[in-house]
Amino acid sequence: MTKTHSRGEAKYIRRQKALIRKSAKNKEEQERLIRELLNTLQPSQKLHA
């Protein structure tokens, strides 16, 4: 795993993924919700000038 998130963010992501897996019934819905979670937490792309 490449380090793209801070330790606190990684812990938050792990907990949210666990909650999604417990609450969502089917695999497709779980994958969709996890994708949405990760898209909202994407690290900002910094431009190198």
Secondary structure, 3 states (H helix, E strand, C coil): CCCCCCHHHHHHHHHHHHHHHHHCCCHHHHHHHHHHHHHHCCCCCCCCC
